Amino acid sequence: MNAPAFDPQALRREWQDLAARAAALAQALPAVPTAPAGAPRDAVWTRGRTTLYRYRANAADHTGAGRSRRRPLLIVFALVNSPDVLDLQPGRSLIRGLLAQGLDVYLIDWGRADAADRTLGLDDFLDGALDGAVSHILAGTDDLGALDLLGVCQGGTMSLCYTALHPDRVANLVAMITPVDFRTPDNLLSYWAQGLDVDRIANAGNVPGALLNGLFLAQKPFRLMHQKYFHALDLAYDPAGLESFVRMERWIFDCPDHPAEVFRAFVRDLYQQNRLARGAFEVGGRRVDLRAITQPVLNIYGAKDHLVPPSASIPLGRLIGSRDYTPLELDAGHIGMYVSRAARALPAQIAAWLARSGDRT
Amino acid sequence: MRWDEGAMGAWAQMLGQLQQPFASPFAPLNLAGGQGARLYEAQMRMLGETLQRFASGFVERQQRSPDPIGMRELYDLWIDCAEAAYAGLARDPAFVAAQAAAVNAAYVAFGEQRPGAPTSAEFEALRQRIATLEGQLQERREPEVERKRDCARGAQPTRKAQRPRKAQPARKAQPSRKAPPTSKARPK
Protein backbone atom coordinates (compact mmCIF):
# COMPACT_ATOMS: atom_id res chain seq x y z
CA MET A 1 0.00 0.00 0.00
CA ASN A 2 1.24 3.48 -0.88
CA ALA A 3 2.25 5.77 1.94
CA PRO A 4 -0.27 8.59 2.45
CA ALA A 5 0.58 11.63 0.40
CA PHE A 6 -0.14 14.06 3.23
CA ASP A 7 0.43 14.01 6.98
CA PRO A 8 -2.42 16.04 8.50
CA GLN A 9 -0.43 16.78 11.65
CA ALA A 10 2.57 18.00 9.67
CA LEU A 11 0.33 20.07 7.42
CA ARG A 12 -1.26 21.70 10.43
CA ARG A 13 2.14 22.49 11.93
CA GLU A 14 3.32 23.90 8.62
CA TRP A 15 0.20 26.02 8.32
CA GLN A 16 0.67 27.37 11.82
CA ASP A 17 4.29 28.15 11.05
CA LEU A 18 3.34 29.97 7.85
CA ALA A 19 0.64 31.93 9.65
CA ALA A 20 3.10 32.92 12.39
CA ARG A 21 5.64 33.96 9.79
CA ALA A 22 3.04 36.01 7.93
CA ALA A 23 2.13 37.80 11.15
CA ALA A 24 5.78 38.41 12.01
CA LEU A 25 6.43 39.67 8.50
CA ALA A 26 3.51 42.08 8.68
CA GLN A 27 4.91 43.40 11.93
CA ALA A 28 8.48 43.65 10.67
CA LEU A 29 7.78 45.29 7.31
CA PRO A 30 6.98 48.81 8.51
CA ALA A 31 10.25 48.92 10.44
CA VAL A 32 12.44 47.89 7.53
CA PRO A 33 14.94 50.69 6.80
CA THR A 34 14.41 52.08 3.34
CA ALA A 35 16.42 55.29 3.47
CA PRO A 36 19.06 55.47 0.75
CA ALA A 37 22.07 53.46 1.79
CA GLY A 38 24.34 54.08 -1.16
CA ALA A 39 27.99 55.03 -0.95
CA PRO A 40 28.76 58.73 -0.38
CA ARG A 41 28.85 60.66 -3.62
CA ASP A 42 28.73 64.17 -5.00
CA ALA A 43 26.72 65.55 -7.86
CA VAL A 44 29.46 67.12 -9.94
CA TRP A 45 27.66 68.07 -13.13
CA THR A 46 24.11 68.37 -14.38
CA ARG A 47 22.41 68.96 -17.66
CA GLY A 48 18.66 68.93 -17.93
CA ARG A 49 17.53 65.94 -15.90
CA THR A 50 20.88 64.23 -16.12
CA THR A 51 23.18 64.27 -13.11
CA LEU A 52 26.75 63.07 -13.02
CA TYR A 53 27.83 61.66 -9.66
CA ARG A 54 31.35 61.07 -8.48
CA TYR A 55 31.76 58.59 -5.65
CA ARG A 56 33.99 59.52 -2.77
CA ALA A 57 36.95 57.25 -2.58
CA ASN A 58 38.13 55.96 0.74
CA ALA A 59 41.78 55.33 0.16
CA ALA A 60 42.01 53.14 3.24
CA ASP A 61 39.63 50.65 1.64
CA HIS A 62 41.59 50.27 -1.53
CA THR A 63 42.89 46.79 -1.84
CA GLY A 64 42.31 45.90 -5.44
CA ALA A 65 43.85 46.03 -8.84
CA GLY A 66 42.56 49.51 -9.61
CA ARG A 67 44.36 51.28 -6.78
CA SER A 68 47.00 52.81 -8.98
CA ARG A 69 44.68 53.53 -11.84
CA ARG A 70 44.25 57.17 -12.77
CA ARG A 71 41.69 56.73 -15.48
CA PRO A 72 38.11 57.40 -14.31
CA LEU A 73 35.40 54.80 -14.83
CA LEU A 74 32.00 56.12 -15.92
CA ILE A 75 28.98 53.88 -15.40
CA VAL A 76 26.08 54.24 -17.81
CA PHE A 77 22.87 52.62 -16.67
CA ALA A 78 19.60 51.98 -18.49
CA LEU A 79 16.73 54.40 -18.91
CA VAL A 80 14.13 51.81 -17.95
CA ASN A 81 15.10 51.62 -14.27
CA SER A 82 16.87 53.74 -11.74
CA PRO A 83 20.60 53.06 -11.29
CA ASP A 84 20.11 52.55 -7.55
CA VAL A 85 20.45 48.80 -8.01
CA LEU A 86 24.16 49.31 -8.58
CA ASP A 87 24.48 50.50 -5.00
CA LEU A 88 21.51 49.16 -3.02
CA GLN A 89 23.24 48.88 0.33
CA PRO A 90 26.62 47.93 1.81
CA GLY A 91 27.40 44.36 0.91
CA ARG A 92 25.19 44.48 -2.17
CA SER A 93 26.81 47.11 -4.25
CA LEU A 94 28.74 46.89 -7.47
CA ILE A 95 29.80 50.49 -6.99
CA ARG A 96 31.19 49.96 -3.50
CA GLY A 97 33.01 46.94 -4.84
CA LEU A 98 34.59 49.02 -7.60
CA LEU A 99 35.54 51.72 -5.11
CA ALA A 100 37.15 49.12 -2.89
CA GLN A 101 39.21 48.12 -5.89
CA GLY A 102 40.57 51.64 -5.96
CA LEU A 103 38.73 52.82 -9.05
CA ASP A 104 37.61 56.41 -9.53
CA VAL A 105 33.91 55.82 -10.14
CA TYR A 106 31.41 58.14 -11.79
CA LEU A 107 27.76 57.36 -12.49
CA ILE A 108 25.48 59.09 -14.93
CA ASP A 109 21.89 59.24 -13.69
CA TRP A 110 19.43 60.09 -16.46
CA GLY A 111 16.79 61.30 -14.03
CA ARG A 112 13.10 60.90 -14.69
CA ALA A 113 11.59 61.82 -18.00
CA ASP A 114 8.43 63.86 -17.90
CA ALA A 115 5.98 64.59 -20.70
CA ALA A 116 8.17 67.34 -22.12
CA ASP A 117 10.93 64.78 -22.71
CA ARG A 118 8.89 62.72 -25.12
CA THR A 119 10.80 64.02 -28.13
CA LEU A 120 14.25 63.40 -26.69
CA GLY A 121 16.06 61.01 -28.98
CA LEU A 122 19.05 58.79 -28.38
CA ASP A 123 21.26 61.53 -29.79
CA ASP A 124 20.12 63.86 -27.01
CA PHE A 125 21.25 61.30 -24.46
CA LEU A 126 24.47 60.25 -26.20
CA ASP A 127 25.75 63.36 -27.97
CA GLY A 128 24.19 65.68 -25.42
CA ALA A 129 24.13 64.39 -21.85
CA LEU A 130 26.64 61.54 -22.01
CA ASP A 131 29.19 63.40 -24.11
CA GLY A 132 28.80 66.42 -21.84
CA ALA A 133 29.46 64.26 -18.79
CA VAL A 134 32.49 62.69 -20.45
CA SER A 135 33.85 66.14 -21.26
CA HIS A 136 33.38 67.25 -17.69
CA ILE A 137 35.21 64.22 -16.33
CA LEU A 138 38.06 64.49 -18.80
CA ALA A 139 38.44 68.19 -18.10
CA GLY A 140 39.28 67.19 -14.53
CA THR A 141 42.14 64.98 -15.63
CA ASP A 142 45.43 66.47 -16.68
CA ASP A 143 46.27 64.65 -19.82
CA LEU A 144 43.87 61.75 -20.28
CA GLY A 145 41.96 62.06 -23.49
CA ALA A 146 39.70 59.13 -22.81
CA LEU A 147 37.99 57.38 -19.92
CA ASP A 148 36.78 53.86 -19.19
CA LEU A 149 33.10 53.20 -19.78
CA LEU A 150 30.94 50.59 -18.07
CA GLY A 151 27.52 50.23 -19.71
CA VAL A 152 24.82 48.18 -18.05
CA CYS A 153 21.81 46.60 -19.80
CA GLN A 154 20.20 49.21 -22.06
CA GLY A 155 22.96 51.51 -20.87
CA GLY A 156 25.36 48.98 -22.33
CA THR A 157 23.78 49.31 -25.74
CA MET A 158 23.94 53.07 -25.37
CA SER A 159 27.61 52.77 -24.41
CA LEU A 160 28.32 50.69 -27.50
CA CYS A 161 26.71 53.37 -29.66
CA TYR A 162 28.60 56.14 -27.86
CA THR A 163 31.92 54.36 -28.19
CA ALA A 164 31.33 53.68 -31.88
CA LEU A 165 30.42 57.31 -32.49
CA HIS A 166 33.11 58.82 -30.22
CA PRO A 167 35.90 56.24 -30.25
CA ASP A 168 38.56 58.72 -29.14
CA ARG A 169 36.72 59.38 -25.86
CA VAL A 170 36.71 55.79 -24.56
CA ALA A 171 39.85 53.90 -23.57
CA ASN A 172 38.30 50.64 -22.38
CA LEU A 173 34.72 49.47 -22.66
CA VAL A 174 32.94 47.12 -20.26
CA ALA A 175 29.56 45.94 -21.51
CA MET A 176 27.47 44.28 -18.84
CA ILE A 177 24.28 42.32 -19.67
CA THR A 178 24.18 44.26 -22.91
CA PRO A 179 21.97 43.23 -25.80
CA VAL A 180 23.56 43.69 -29.21
CA ASP A 181 21.79 41.06 -31.31
CA PHE A 182 18.15 41.69 -30.53
CA ARG A 183 16.62 38.88 -32.57
CA THR A 184 17.92 35.60 -31.26
CA PRO A 185 15.51 32.66 -30.96
CA ASP A 186 15.52 32.50 -27.15
CA ASN A 187 14.87 36.21 -26.64
CA LEU A 188 11.27 36.21 -25.45
CA LEU A 189 11.17 39.97 -25.02
CA SER A 190 12.14 40.39 -28.65
CA TYR A 191 9.59 37.81 -29.72
CA TRP A 192 6.85 39.74 -27.94
CA ALA A 193 8.02 43.06 -29.35
CA GLN A 194 7.58 42.03 -32.97
CA GLY A 195 3.83 42.59 -33.10
CA LEU A 196 3.78 45.94 -31.29
CA ASP A 197 2.61 49.00 -33.17
CA VAL A 198 5.58 51.03 -32.01
CA ASP A 199 4.60 54.26 -33.70
CA ARG A 200 1.18 54.20 -32.13
CA ILE A 201 2.66 53.62 -28.69
CA ALA A 202 5.42 56.22 -29.05
CA ASN A 203 3.06 58.78 -30.56
CA ALA A 204 0.97 58.56 -27.40
CA GLY A 205 3.89 59.96 -25.39
CA ASN A 206 6.36 58.55 -22.92
CA VAL A 207 5.84 54.88 -22.23
CA PRO A 208 4.75 54.32 -18.62
CA GLY A 209 7.41 52.63 -16.56
CA ALA A 210 4.77 50.42 -14.99
CA LEU A 211 3.87 49.04 -18.40
CA LEU A 212 7.46 48.12 -19.17
CA ASN A 213 7.93 46.64 -15.73
CA GLY A 214 4.78 44.59 -16.24
CA LEU A 215 6.25 43.32 -19.47
CA PHE A 216 9.44 42.26 -17.72
CA LEU A 217 7.56 40.56 -14.89
CA ALA A 218 5.31 38.82 -17.39
CA GLN A 219 8.32 36.89 -18.65
CA LYS A 220 8.09 34.68 -15.57
CA PRO A 221 4.84 35.71 -13.92
CA PHE A 222 4.42 32.87 -11.48
CA ARG A 223 7.91 33.06 -10.04
CA LEU A 224 8.17 36.84 -10.04
CA MET A 225 4.66 37.77 -8.95
CA HIS A 226 3.67 34.81 -6.74
CA GLN A 227 6.42 32.53 -5.54
CA LYS A 228 8.83 35.30 -4.65
CA TYR A 229 6.38 36.72 -2.12
CA PHE A 230 5.51 33.35 -0.69
CA HIS A 231 9.18 32.66 -0.12
CA ALA A 232 9.52 36.06 1.50
CA LEU A 233 7.86 34.45 4.51
CA ASP A 234 11.24 32.83 5.11
CA LEU A 235 12.61 36.29 5.83
CA ALA A 236 10.16 37.03 8.64
CA TYR A 237 12.82 36.45 11.32
CA ASP A 238 15.77 37.62 9.22
CA PRO A 239 15.94 41.45 9.42
CA ALA A 240 18.99 41.73 7.17
CA GLY A 241 17.50 39.45 4.53
CA LEU A 242 14.19 41.28 4.71
CA GLU A 243 15.89 44.63 4.28
CA SER A 244 17.67 43.37 1.16
CA PHE A 245 14.40 41.98 -0.17
CA VAL A 246 12.50 45.22 0.41
CA ARG A 247 15.24 47.35 -1.11
CA MET A 248 15.24 45.19 -4.21
CA GLU A 249 11.44 45.27 -4.44
CA ARG A 250 11.43 49.04 -4.18
CA TRP A 251 13.95 49.23 -6.97
CA ILE A 252 12.06 46.79 -9.21
CA PHE A 253 8.85 48.78 -8.94
CA ASP A 254 10.54 52.16 -9.21
CA CYS A 255 10.35 52.53 -12.98
CA PRO A 256 10.70 55.93 -14.61
CA ASP A 257 8.62 56.53 -17.71
CA HIS A 258 10.56 55.86 -20.87
CA PRO A 259 11.09 58.74 -23.31
CA ALA A 260 8.89 58.03 -26.32
CA GLU A 261 11.45 58.59 -29.08
CA VAL A 262 14.07 56.41 -27.42
CA PHE A 263 11.41 53.73 -27.01
CA ARG A 264 10.65 54.04 -30.73
CA ALA A 265 14.33 53.63 -31.59
CA PHE A 266 14.90 50.70 -29.26
CA VAL A 267 11.80 48.71 -30.10
CA ARG A 268 11.40 49.44 -33.81
CA ASP A 269 15.03 49.77 -34.90
CA LEU A 270 16.61 47.29 -32.51
CA TYR A 271 14.09 44.73 -31.27
CA GLN A 272 12.07 44.60 -34.48
CA GLN A 273 14.65 45.35 -37.16
CA ASN A 274 17.87 44.38 -35.37
CA ARG A 275 19.64 47.32 -36.96
CA LEU A 276 22.58 47.52 -34.54
CA ALA A 277 23.77 44.01 -35.33
CA ARG A 278 23.15 44.62 -39.04
CA GLY A 279 25.20 47.81 -39.00
CA ALA A 280 22.20 49.91 -40.00
CA PHE A 281 21.35 51.66 -36.74
CA GLU A 282 21.43 55.44 -36.79
CA VAL A 283 21.73 57.94 -33.96
CA GLY A 284 21.10 61.56 -34.85
CA GLY A 285 21.48 60.74 -38.53
CA ARG A 286 24.85 59.00 -38.10
CA ARG A 287 25.26 55.29 -38.67
CA VAL A 288 26.54 53.33 -35.69
CA ASP A 289 29.29 51.09 -36.98
CA LEU A 290 30.32 48.72 -34.21
CA ARG A 291 33.53 47.97 -36.10
CA ALA A 292 34.66 51.43 -35.04
CA ILE A 293 35.03 50.01 -31.53
CA THR A 294 38.67 49.04 -31.51
CA GLN A 295 39.43 49.54 -27.82
CA PRO A 296 39.67 46.62 -25.38
CA VAL A 297 36.18 45.29 -24.60
CA LEU A 298 35.04 43.17 -21.66
CA ASN A 299 31.62 41.62 -22.26
CA ILE A 300 29.89 40.36 -19.09
CA TYR A 301 26.66 38.40 -19.38
CA GLY A 302 24.56 36.11 -17.22
CA ALA A 303 24.09 32.47 -18.15
CA LYS A 304 20.58 32.53 -16.66
CA ASP A 305 19.55 35.98 -17.85
CA HIS A 306 16.01 35.77 -19.25
CA LEU A 307 15.75 39.45 -20.23
CA VAL A 308 19.07 39.71 -22.04
CA PRO A 309 19.88 36.08 -22.85
CA PRO A 310 23.54 35.24 -23.49
CA SER A 311 22.71 34.79 -27.17
CA ALA A 312 21.88 38.52 -27.33
CA SER A 313 25.23 39.56 -25.80
CA ILE A 314 27.74 37.04 -27.11
CA PRO A 315 27.67 38.23 -30.77
CA LEU A 316 29.35 41.46 -29.64
CA GLY A 317 32.73 39.77 -30.05
CA ARG A 318 32.33 39.32 -33.79
CA LEU A 319 30.60 42.63 -34.44
CA ILE A 320 33.22 45.00 -33.04
CA GLY A 321 36.54 45.93 -34.60
CA SER A 322 38.54 45.30 -31.43
CA ARG A 323 41.04 42.46 -31.31
CA ASP A 324 41.18 42.71 -27.55
CA TYR A 325 37.85 41.15 -26.59
CA THR A 326 37.15 39.25 -23.37
CA PRO A 327 33.84 37.48 -22.75
CA LEU A 328 32.94 36.80 -19.12
CA GLU A 329 29.97 34.60 -18.32
CA LEU A 330 28.56 34.63 -14.79
CA ASP A 331 26.29 31.97 -13.37
CA ALA A 332 23.53 34.50 -12.67
CA GLY A 333 20.27 35.88 -13.98
CA HIS A 334 19.55 39.47 -14.91
CA ILE A 335 19.03 40.74 -11.37
CA GLY A 336 21.55 38.30 -9.99
CA MET A 337 24.22 40.16 -11.94
CA TYR A 338 23.96 42.90 -9.33
CA VAL A 339 23.41 41.05 -6.09
CA SER A 340 23.98 37.32 -6.39
CA ARG A 341 26.82 35.32 -4.93
CA ALA A 342 28.27 34.96 -8.43
CA ALA A 343 28.38 38.74 -8.76
CA ARG A 344 30.45 39.29 -5.64
CA ALA A 345 33.69 38.72 -7.46
CA LEU A 346 32.66 40.98 -10.34
CA PRO A 347 34.26 44.25 -9.13
CA ALA A 348 37.61 42.51 -8.70
CA GLN A 349 37.26 40.92 -12.13
CA ILE A 350 36.47 44.26 -13.75
CA ALA A 351 39.34 45.99 -11.95
CA ALA A 352 41.78 43.23 -12.88
CA TRP A 353 40.71 43.42 -16.52
CA LEU A 354 41.08 47.20 -16.56
CA ALA A 355 44.50 46.91 -14.95
CA ARG A 356 45.51 44.38 -17.59
CA SER A 357 44.22 46.64 -20.32
CA GLY A 358 46.37 49.40 -18.90
CA ASP A 359 46.01 53.06 -19.64
CA ARG A 360 46.53 52.70 -23.34
CA THR A 361 43.90 54.07 -25.65
CA MET B 1 -8.38 9.56 -16.33
CA ARG B 2 -7.99 12.84 -18.18
CA TRP B 3 -7.01 15.89 -16.15
CA ASP B 4 -10.29 17.65 -16.88
CA GLU B 5 -12.47 14.82 -15.60
CA GLY B 6 -13.58 14.04 -12.06
CA ALA B 7 -12.34 16.13 -9.16
CA MET B 8 -9.66 17.77 -11.29
CA GLY B 9 -12.36 18.74 -13.75
CA ALA B 10 -14.36 20.48 -11.05
CA TRP B 11 -11.22 22.23 -9.91
CA ALA B 12 -10.43 23.31 -13.46
CA GLN B 13 -13.95 24.64 -13.82
CA MET B 14 -13.64 26.60 -10.61
CA LEU B 15 -10.26 28.02 -11.59
CA GLY B 16 -11.71 28.82 -14.99
CA GLN B 17 -14.36 30.92 -13.31
CA LEU B 18 -11.68 32.66 -11.29
CA GLN B 19 -9.92 33.44 -14.55
CA GLN B 20 -12.96 35.29 -15.89
CA PRO B 21 -11.89 38.72 -14.57
CA PHE B 22 -8.63 38.31 -16.53
CA ALA B 23 -10.60 37.90 -19.74
CA SER B 24 -12.91 40.83 -19.17
CA PRO B 25 -10.34 43.63 -19.66
CA PHE B 26 -9.90 42.53 -23.26
CA ALA B 27 -13.57 42.90 -24.09
CA PRO B 28 -13.69 46.73 -24.17
CA LEU B 29 -10.65 46.78 -26.42
CA ASN B 30 -12.71 45.23 -29.24
CA LEU B 31 -9.78 43.25 -30.55
CA ALA B 32 -10.11 42.43 -34.22
CA GLY B 33 -10.56 38.89 -35.50
CA GLY B 34 -11.68 37.47 -32.17
CA GLN B 35 -8.23 37.95 -30.64
CA GLY B 36 -9.68 38.75 -27.23
CA ALA B 37 -11.40 35.37 -27.24
CA ARG B 38 -8.14 33.78 -28.41
CA LEU B 39 -6.27 35.31 -25.49
CA TYR B 40 -8.83 33.91 -23.10
CA GLU B 41 -8.68 30.50 -24.78
CA ALA B 42 -4.90 30.56 -24.57
CA GLN B 43 -5.08 31.28 -20.84
CA MET B 44 -7.45 28.40 -20.35
CA ARG B 45 -5.21 26.10 -22.38
CA MET B 46 -2.33 27.07 -20.16
CA LEU B 47 -4.37 26.38 -17.07
CA GLY B 48 -5.23 22.95 -18.42
CA GLU B 49 -1.59 22.18 -19.15
CA THR B 50 -0.60 23.39 -15.70
CA LEU B 51 -3.07 21.03 -14.10
CA GLN B 52 -1.88 18.20 -16.27
CA ARG B 53 1.74 18.85 -15.33
CA PHE B 54 0.80 19.27 -11.70
CA ALA B 55 -1.04 15.94 -11.59
CA SER B 56 1.83 14.01 -13.16
CA GLY B 57 4.41 15.91 -11.06
CA PHE B 58 2.49 14.96 -7.95
CA VAL B 59 2.48 11.28 -8.91
CA GLU B 60 6.21 11.39 -9.75
CA ARG B 61 6.97 12.97 -6.40
CA GLN B 62 5.05 10.26 -4.57
CA GLN B 63 6.92 7.58 -6.43
CA ARG B 64 10.25 9.25 -5.78
CA SER B 65 9.88 9.58 -2.03
CA PRO B 66 7.60 8.01 0.56
CA ASP B 67 7.74 11.18 2.70
CA PRO B 68 4.47 13.07 2.99
CA ILE B 69 4.23 16.17 0.86
CA GLY B 70 4.25 19.50 2.64
CA MET B 71 2.34 22.64 1.74
CA ARG B 72 5.41 24.50 0.63
CA GLU B 73 6.58 21.66 -1.59
CA LEU B 74 3.13 21.42 -3.12
CA TYR B 75 3.08 25.15 -3.77
CA ASP B 76 6.52 25.10 -5.40
CA LEU B 77 5.45 22.19 -7.58
CA TRP B 78 2.41 24.20 -8.69
CA ILE B 79 4.60 27.19 -9.56
CA ASP B 80 7.06 25.02 -11.50
CA CYS B 81 4.22 23.52 -13.50
CA ALA B 82 2.54 26.85 -14.15
CA GLU B 83 5.81 28.44 -15.25
CA ALA B 84 6.61 25.54 -17.57
CA ALA B 85 3.14 25.70 -19.12
CA TYR B 86 3.40 29.46 -19.46
CA ALA B 87 6.81 29.22 -21.12
CA GLY B 88 5.18 27.23 -23.91
CA LEU B 89 2.25 29.59 -24.18
CA ALA B 90 4.47 32.67 -24.19
CA ARG B 91 5.99 31.51 -27.48
CA ASP B 92 2.74 30.47 -29.08
CA PRO B 93 2.41 32.68 -32.19
CA ALA B 94 -1.34 33.08 -31.70
CA PHE B 95 -0.86 34.14 -28.09
CA VAL B 96 1.94 36.55 -28.96
CA ALA B 97 -0.09 38.11 -31.76
CA ALA B 98 -3.14 38.44 -29.56
CA GLN B 99 -1.11 39.93 -26.74
CA ALA B 100 0.47 42.50 -29.06
CA ALA B 101 -2.97 43.31 -30.45
CA ALA B 102 -4.20 43.88 -26.91
CA VAL B 103 -1.40 46.34 -26.18
CA ASN B 104 -1.91 48.11 -29.52
CA ALA B 105 -5.66 48.30 -28.95
CA ALA B 106 -5.11 49.63 -25.45
CA TYR B 107 -3.08 52.44 -26.98
CA VAL B 108 -5.88 53.26 -29.41
CA ALA B 109 -8.19 53.60 -26.42
CA PHE B 110 -5.51 55.55 -24.54
CA GLY B 111 -5.03 57.96 -27.46
CA GLU B 112 -8.75 58.54 -27.73
CA GLN B 113 -8.91 59.46 -24.09
CA ARG B 114 -6.50 62.35 -24.58
CA PRO B 115 -8.18 64.82 -26.92
CA GLY B 116 -6.35 68.13 -27.03
CA ALA B 117 -3.03 66.66 -25.94
CA PRO B 118 -0.07 68.62 -27.32
CA THR B 119 1.37 67.26 -30.54
CA SER B 120 4.94 66.02 -30.89
CA ALA B 121 5.77 69.12 -32.91
CA GLU B 122 4.55 71.36 -30.12
CA PHE B 123 6.56 69.40 -27.60
CA GLU B 124 9.63 69.57 -29.80
CA ALA B 125 9.33 73.34 -30.09
CA LEU B 126 9.03 73.65 -26.33
CA ARG B 127 11.92 71.29 -25.78
CA GLN B 128 14.16 73.33 -28.05
CA ARG B 129 13.22 76.48 -26.23
CA ILE B 130 14.02 74.92 -22.85
CA ALA B 131 17.26 73.43 -24.18
CA THR B 132 18.34 76.87 -25.34
CA LEU B 133 17.64 78.32 -21.93
CA GLU B 134 19.44 75.44 -20.19
CA GLY B 135 22.45 75.91 -22.43
CA GLN B 136 22.58 79.62 -21.68
CA LEU B 137 22.26 78.95 -17.97
CA GLN B 138 25.01 76.33 -18.12
CA GLU B 139 27.31 78.75 -19.94
CA ARG B 140 26.85 81.29 -17.19
CA ARG B 141 27.13 78.77 -14.40
CA GLU B 142 30.20 76.77 -15.36
CA PRO B 143 32.89 79.47 -15.02
CA GLU B 144 31.44 80.21 -11.59
CA VAL B 145 31.65 76.55 -10.59
CA GLU B 146 35.26 76.35 -11.81
CA ARG B 147 36.14 79.48 -9.85
CA LYS B 148 34.61 78.08 -6.64
CA ARG B 149 36.40 74.79 -7.13
CA ASP B 150 39.73 76.54 -7.52
CA CYS B 151 39.07 78.65 -4.42
CA ALA B 152 38.21 75.50 -2.46
CA ARG B 153 41.54 74.03 -3.53
CA GLY B 154 43.20 77.17 -2.24
CA ALA B 155 44.88 77.63 -5.56
CA GLN B 156 44.85 80.19 -8.28
CA PRO B 157 42.68 79.33 -11.24
CA THR B 158 44.51 76.69 -13.20
CA ARG B 159 45.35 76.69 -16.83
CA LYS B 160 42.79 73.90 -17.24
CA ALA B 161 40.04 75.99 -15.71
CA GLN B 162 40.82 78.82 -18.07
CA ARG B 163 41.02 76.88 -21.25
CA PRO B 164 37.84 76.15 -23.11
CA ARG B 165 36.31 72.79 -22.42
CA LYS B 166 36.29 70.07 -24.99
CA ALA B 167 32.56 69.72 -24.70
CA GLN B 168 30.54 72.67 -25.73
CA PRO B 169 28.20 73.50 -22.89
CA ALA B 170 26.06 75.40 -25.28
CA ARG B 171 25.60 72.40 -27.52
CA LYS B 172 21.99 72.15 -26.53
CA ALA B 173 21.63 75.85 -26.86
CA GLN B 174 22.34 75.63 -30.54
CA PRO B 175 19.48 74.91 -32.85
CA SER B 176 18.73 71.22 -32.59
CA ARG B 177 20.41 69.03 -35.15
CA LYS B 178 17.37 66.86 -34.99
CA ALA B 179 15.09 67.05 -37.95
CA PRO B 180 11.60 68.21 -37.19
CA PRO B 181 9.33 65.32 -36.34
CA THR B 182 8.20 63.45 -39.38
CA SER B 183 4.58 62.87 -40.04
CA LYS B 184 5.17 59.35 -38.72
CA ALA B 185 6.24 60.75 -35.41
CA ARG B 186 3.19 62.87 -35.00
CA PRO B 187 0.19 61.59 -33.14
CA LYS B 188 -2.29 60.09 -35.47
Interface residues (C-beta under 8 A of the other chain):
Chain A: N2 A3 P4 A5 F6 D7 A10 L11 E14 W15 L18 R47 G48 A115 A116 D117 R118 T119 L120 G121 D123 D124 D127 G128 D131 G132 V134 S135 H136 L138 A139 D142 L188 Y191 W192 Q194 G195 L196 D197 D199 R200 I201 A202 N203 A204 G205 Q219 K220 P221 F222 R223 H226 Q227 F230 E261 R264 G284 G285
Chain B: F58 Q62 P66 D67 P68 I69 G70 M71 R72 Y75 D76 I79 A82 E83 Y86 A90 R91 V96 A97 Q99 A100 A101 V103 N104 Y107 V108 F110 G111 R114 A117 S120 F123 E124 L126 R127 I130 A131 E134 Q138 K160 R165 K166 A167 P169 R171 K172 R177 K178 A179 P181 K184 A185 R186 P187 K188
